[in-house]
């Protein structure tokens, strides 16, 4: 498989997982300021996913991979269980930081694995922007811990 397609697929999975997680916690948030923060974070993930959709057409006639049903269900279930007794900003922020850190790890792994490969510049830029966006998200969410 073309490395560009693989990297775009992996980034899109991470972006859709981030959007799913935000959707799953959104109704549990009572603080309107925190909801606005989550709206902003959601839009950042959506923007990355939109960029991937445009770039993907250069490499494949298929759609970019997104979160599969099993991962989506496991994320939903995990969030439901972990917020059953605690729906505070602190708890929700903690869960989102943990998930975002997993996305950072995967993004950096992709960067390291593809240093020597000839990724297209646009794909490399999306990957770098994805990692930077998630690092920024962690800093934003830390304020609610």
Secondary structure, 3 states (H helix, E strand, C coil): CCHHHHHHHHHHHHHHHHHHHHHHHHCCCCCHHHHHHHHHHHHHHHHHHHHHHHHHCCCCCCCCCCCCHHHHHHHHHHHHHHCCCCCCHHHHHHHHHHHHHHHHHHHHHHHHHCCCCCCCHHHHHHHHHHHHHHHHHHHHHHCCC
